[in-house]
Amino acid sequence: QVQLVESGGGLVQSGGSLRLSCAASGSILSINAMGWYRQAPGKQREWVAGITSGGSTNYEDSVKGRFTISRDNAKNTVYLQMSSLKPEDTAVYYCYVDHPLWPFRSWGQGTQVTVSS
């Protein structure tokens, strides 16, 4: 099994920054894509950003230019640097890791990000 531990959430004022981290451990043979989703109250979970094993990145349109995803393969860790935060970024953020073992995608426990206006 692959376990993911997230950290870095919290309360920040509008325009502020936060950095989320997600470290993978356990039966890791290899890690493919890594990324983040978020879920705001009363809304469906939405994809935020992803990064391939080769370092290619993609972002949801509303976070482009404000969020940066990166990974440290030696540490099996993915990061999400969030800047110019807005109240609409308030959500629980979940990291994910794609790997060769069933269930092929593992999830973090979620970390709360709250942006006050």
C-alpha positions as CSV (number, residue, x, y, z in Angstrom):
1,Q,0.0,0.0,0.0
2,V,1.0,3.6,-0.6
3,Q,0.3,6.1,2.1
4,L,0.2,9.9,1.6
5,V,0.6,12.5,4.3
6,E,-0.3,16.1,3.6
7,S,0.8,19.2,5.4
8,G,0.8,23.0,5.0
9,G,-2.9,24.0,5.0
10,G,-4.2,26.8,7.2
11,L,-5.9,30.2,7.3
12,V,-4.5,33.0,5.2
13,Q,-5.8,36.4,4.1
14,S,-6.8,37.1,0.6
15,G,-3.7,37.8,-1.5
16,G,-1.5,35.6,0.7
17,S,0.4,32.4,0.0
18,L,0.6,28.9,1.3
19,R,2.6,25.8,0.4
20,L,1.1,22.4,0.6
21,S,3.3,19.2,0.8
22,C,2.3,15.6,0.3
23,A,4.8,12.8,1.0
24,A,4.3,9.3,-0.2
25,S,5.5,6.2,1.7
26,G,4.9,2.5,1.8
27,S,5.1,-0.1,-1.1
28,I,6.4,2.3,-3.7
29,L,7.8,0.7,-6.8
30,S,7.5,3.8,-8.9
31,I,5.4,6.9,-9.0
32,N,3.9,8.2,-12.1
33,A,1.8,11.3,-12.1
34,M,1.2,13.3,-8.9
35,G,-1.3,16.1,-8.3
36,W,-3.9,17.9,-6.3
37,Y,-7.7,18.1,-6.2
38,R,-9.8,20.3,-4.0
39,Q,-13.4,20.2,-2.6
40,A,-15.2,23.3,-1.5
41,P,-18.2,23.1,0.8
42,G,-21.3,22.0,-1.1
43,K,-19.3,21.4,-4.3
44,Q,-17.9,18.5,-6.2
45,R,-14.2,17.6,-5.9
46,E,-12.3,19.3,-8.7
47,W,-8.9,18.8,-10.2
48,V,-6.4,21.6,-9.5
49,A,-3.0,20.6,-10.9
50,G,-0.9,17.7,-12.0
51,I,2.7,16.9,-12.7
52,T,4.0,13.9,-14.7
53,S,7.0,11.7,-13.8
54,G,8.9,13.8,-16.4
55,G,8.0,17.1,-14.8
56,S,5.4,18.3,-17.2
57,T,2.7,20.3,-15.4
58,N,-0.9,21.2,-16.0
59,Y,-3.3,23.5,-14.2
60,E,-7.0,24.2,-13.9
61,D,-7.7,27.5,-15.5
62,S,-8.7,29.4,-12.4
63,V,-5.3,28.7,-10.7
64,K,-3.0,29.3,-13.7
65,G,-0.4,31.9,-12.9
66,R,-1.1,31.7,-9.2
67,F,-0.3,28.1,-8.2
68,T,2.8,26.1,-9.0
69,I,3.1,22.4,-8.7
70,S,6.5,20.7,-8.2
71,R,7.8,17.3,-7.1
72,D,10.9,15.9,-5.4
73,N,11.3,12.4,-6.7
74,A,14.1,11.5,-4.2
75,K,11.6,12.3,-1.4
76,N,8.5,11.0,-3.2
77,T,6.9,14.3,-2.4
78,V,4.7,16.7,-4.4
79,Y,4.2,20.4,-3.5
80,L,1.6,23.0,-4.3
81,Q,2.8,26.6,-4.0
82,M,-0.3,28.8,-3.8
83,S,0.0,32.6,-4.2
84,S,-2.4,35.4,-4.7
85,L,-5.0,33.4,-2.9
86,K,-8.6,34.3,-3.2
87,P,-11.6,33.4,-0.9
88,E,-12.9,31.1,-3.7
89,D,-9.7,29.0,-3.2
90,T,-11.1,27.9,0.2
91,A,-11.5,24.2,0.2
92,V,-10.1,20.9,1.4
93,Y,-7.1,20.0,-0.8
94,Y,-6.3,16.4,-1.5
95,C,-3.1,15.1,-3.1
96,Y,-3.0,12.0,-5.2
97,V,-0.3,9.7,-6.6
98,D,-0.5,7.3,-9.5
99,H,1.5,4.1,-9.2
100,P,1.6,0.6,-10.7
101,L,0.0,-1.2,-7.8
102,W,-3.7,-1.5,-7.3
103,P,-5.7,0.6,-6.7
104,F,-3.3,2.6,-9.0
105,R,-4.2,5.9,-7.4
106,S,-3.7,6.8,-3.7
107,W,-5.1,9.8,-1.9
108,G,-4.0,12.0,0.9
109,Q,-6.2,12.7,3.9
110,G,-6.9,16.2,2.9
111,T,-5.8,19.5,4.3
112,Q,-8.0,22.6,4.9
113,V,-7.1,25.8,3.2
114,T,-9.2,28.8,4.2
115,V,-8.8,32.2,2.6
116,S,-10.4,35.1,4.4
117,S,-11.5,38.3,2.5
